[in-house]
Amino acid sequence: QKEVEQDPGPLSVPEGAIVSLNCTYSNSAFQYFMWYRQYSRKGPELLMYTYSSGNKEDGRFTAQVDKSSKYISLFIRDSQPSDSATYLCAMSASGGSNYKLTFGKGTLLTVNP
Amino acid sequence: DVKVTQSSRYLVKRTGEKVFLECVQDMDHENMFWYRQDPGLGLRLIYFSYDVKMKEKGDIPEGYSVSREKKERFSLILESASTNQTSMYLCASVEGTRSEQFFGPGTRLTVL
């Protein structure tokens, strides 16, 4: 079983839709969870960062972590064509001295005007 | 804002050439990373460094070496480039007490 599983998509939605992106993981030691957005031919940019379980909201974006189910989600409300990108989940076992992130392979999202 | 820059956006090299990829960050971060990203394989860690002159192998170090002589600069070296090293190379950095990494724009390397 891979440490982090992420549906590669592609996912195509109309403008204004609510988008749900998900990752599952197997390592119960993961505590820090991130979502990155990567536009075509660019580097990933950090979108959301959460610690342990719970929700975090930033504008149209909400990140959810359910450690009991080993499942994380990113919701995008009122999706826009500019949200079209690949979304990567990433996680680590601890902050500070544990440097390595484990990434999902990314979900390609297209928002159609 | 954190800024991570990479020396080239696009690079074309010949098989057997020695290739240097440079990465510079301006936030005094202790930790720096080199990844490659390939379709279907995702991001794979090549090397990382947690301090000047310190380095550790990642998941796929074969065919690569690194250098960190100054805190802000982390270089990836392909000793003898091969066609299977054609890829997108991404540099990242993070403060020593944090987890979230900040990425540069990437270098798309083609080895002919």
Chai-1 contact restraints between the chains, C-beta under 6 A:
chainA,res_idxA,chainB,res_idxB,connection_type,confidence,min_distance_angstrom,max_distance_angstrom,comment,restraint_id
A,Y32,B,S99,contact,1.0,0.0,6.0,A-B,restraint_1
A,M34,B,E100,contact,1.0,0.0,6.0,A-B,restraint_2
A,K42,B,P105,contact,1.0,0.0,6.0,A-B,restraint_3
A,G43,B,L90,contact,1.0,0.0,6.0,A-B,restraint_4
A,G43,B,F103,contact,1.0,0.0,6.0,A-B,restraint_5
A,G43,B,G104,contact,1.0,0.0,6.0,A-B,restraint_6
A,G43,B,P105,contact,1.0,0.0,6.0,A-B,restraint_7
A,G43,B,G106,contact,1.0,0.0,6.0,A-B,restraint_8
A,P44,B,F103,contact,1.0,0.0,6.0,A-B,restraint_9
A,L46,B,E100,contact,1.0,0.0,6.0,A-B,restraint_10
A,Y49,B,E100,contact,1.0,0.0,6.0,A-B,restraint_11
A,S92,B,S99,contact,1.0,0.0,6.0,A-B,restraint_12
A,G95,B,R98,contact,1.0,0.0,6.0,A-B,restraint_13
A,G95,B,S99,contact,1.0,0.0,6.0,A-B,restraint_14
A,G96,B,T97,contact,1.0,0.0,6.0,A-B,restraint_15
A,Y99,B,N31,contact,1.0,0.0,6.0,A-B,restraint_16
A,Y99,B,F48,contact,1.0,0.0,6.0,A-B,restraint_17
A,F103,B,G42,contact,1.0,0.0,6.0,A-B,restraint_18
A,F103,B,L43,contact,1.0,0.0,6.0,A-B,restraint_19
A,K105,B,G42,contact,1.0,0.0,6.0,A-B,restraint_20
